[in-house]
Amino acid sequence: MFLDFTSLAPREAYQWMVTTILPRPIAWVSTISVDGKTNLAPFSFFQGVCANPPTLMFVPVNNRQGGKKDTVRNIEAVPEFVVNLVSHTLAEEMNATSALLPYGESEFEKFGVMSARSDHVRPSRVAAAPVAFECRLDRIVHFGEGPLAANVIFGRILAAHIRDDVLGADGKPDSRKLDLVGRLGGEDYTTTRDVFSLIRPD
Ligand SMILES: Cc1cc2nc3c(=O)[nH]c(=O)nc-3n(C[C@H](O)[C@H](O)[C@H](O)COP(=O)(O)O)c2cc1C
């Protein structure tokens, strides 16, 4: 099979990309509006960028009407956010928070997600998240225009909260204990419990 992406409609390109680029980690992002309303939403176009300076990125695309998602509106107004990672036990709560709520209505409150105070940024974090990165906005890079166009959000990592029970004997995070979920195509997910090792060549 050969796909010519230059002739695909954005919606078709999206379907092929999300069913092949996988597994994708999930950034469960908490933000806050100027008047203090909290927001929480998952994004699987998410990656680390570099360690010098410590930076990550995630990608809220525009909605079907071409408008910005609440996460982007909040970060443009209050340039801080928390990227919470999602363990298997949190998967259903995470999925619930992808619901379309009116701007200003909090997914924390609506879906009973427990929050905890952050140390360096105004948005709260998810209390039960195995890892939560407190971030300050570095920049937003826009790709394309209209529906499905991207707002790539780059954040400087200021601090991380790592639950002690996900650390291994060596004091580092253990992927089996983290038990993070990754997004696959359609409605499928995977976890970081299925592990194999390879020794890197010199
Ligand atoms: C697992 C998962 C991954 C998602 N990944 C993305 C993504 O990478 N980009 C995006 O724009 N929307 C993504 N969504 C959809 C958003 O979560 C959804 O549009 C949400 O309502 C946005 O919330 P907000 O308007 O409060 O920012 C994803 C949803 C789920 C369940």
PDBQT file of the ligand as one rigid body, heavy atoms in Angstrom, charges set to zero:
ROOT
HETATM    1  C1  LIG A 301      -5.932   9.982  24.870  1.00  0.00    +0.000 C 
HETATM    2  C2  LIG A 301      -6.309  11.260  24.175  1.00  0.00    +0.000 A 
HETATM    3  C3  LIG A 301      -5.354  11.956  23.464  1.00  0.00    +0.000 A 
HETATM    4  C4  LIG A 301      -5.670  13.170  22.831  1.00  0.00    +0.000 A 
HETATM    5  N1  LIG A 301      -4.695  13.823  22.143  1.00  0.00    +0.000 NA
HETATM    6  C5  LIG A 301      -4.962  15.017  21.580  1.00  0.00    +0.000 A 
HETATM    7  C6  LIG A 301      -3.919  15.760  20.931  1.00  0.00    +0.000 A 
HETATM    8  O1  LIG A 301      -2.762  15.346  20.849  1.00  0.00    +0.000 OA
HETATM    9  N2  LIG A 301      -4.255  16.974  20.421  1.00  0.00    +0.000 N 
HETATM   10  C7  LIG A 301      -5.516  17.488  20.519  1.00  0.00    +0.000 A 
HETATM   11  O2  LIG A 301      -5.744  18.606  20.062  1.00  0.00    +0.000 OA
HETATM   12  N3  LIG A 301      -6.517  16.814  21.126  1.00  0.00    +0.000 NA
HETATM   13  C8  LIG A 301      -6.265  15.612  21.677  1.00  0.00    +0.000 A 
HETATM   14  N4  LIG A 301      -7.258  14.935  22.335  1.00  0.00    +0.000 N 
HETATM   15  C9  LIG A 301      -8.591  15.574  22.452  1.00  0.00    +0.000 C 
HETATM   16  C10 LIG A 301      -8.619  16.613  23.569  1.00  0.00    +0.000 C 
HETATM   17  O3  LIG A 301      -8.333  16.021  24.829  1.00  0.00    +0.000 OA
HETATM   18  C11 LIG A 301     -10.022  17.278  23.613  1.00  0.00    +0.000 C 
HETATM   19  O4  LIG A 301     -10.220  18.012  22.437  1.00  0.00    +0.000 OA
HETATM   20  C12 LIG A 301     -10.252  18.155  24.825  1.00  0.00    +0.000 C 
HETATM   21  O5  LIG A 301     -11.637  18.477  24.893  1.00  0.00    +0.000 OA
HETATM   22  C13 LIG A 301      -9.478  19.447  24.794  1.00  0.00    +0.000 C 
HETATM   23  O6  LIG A 301      -9.776  20.116  26.000  1.00  0.00    +0.000 OA
HETATM   24  P1  LIG A 301      -9.709  21.680  26.220  1.00  0.00    +0.000 P 
HETATM   25  O7  LIG A 301     -10.632  22.346  25.224  1.00  0.00    +0.000 OA
HETATM   26  O8  LIG A 301     -10.158  21.801  27.641  1.00  0.00    +0.000 OA
HETATM   27  O9  LIG A 301      -8.285  22.121  26.011  1.00  0.00    +0.000 OA
HETATM   28  C14 LIG A 301      -6.991  13.699  22.933  1.00  0.00    +0.000 A 
HETATM   29  C15 LIG A 301      -7.968  12.974  23.649  1.00  0.00    +0.000 A 
HETATM   30  C16 LIG A 301      -7.637  11.755  24.259  1.00  0.00    +0.000 A 
HETATM   31  C17 LIG A 301      -8.687  10.996  25.033  1.00  0.00    +0.000 C 
ENDROOT
TORSDOF 0
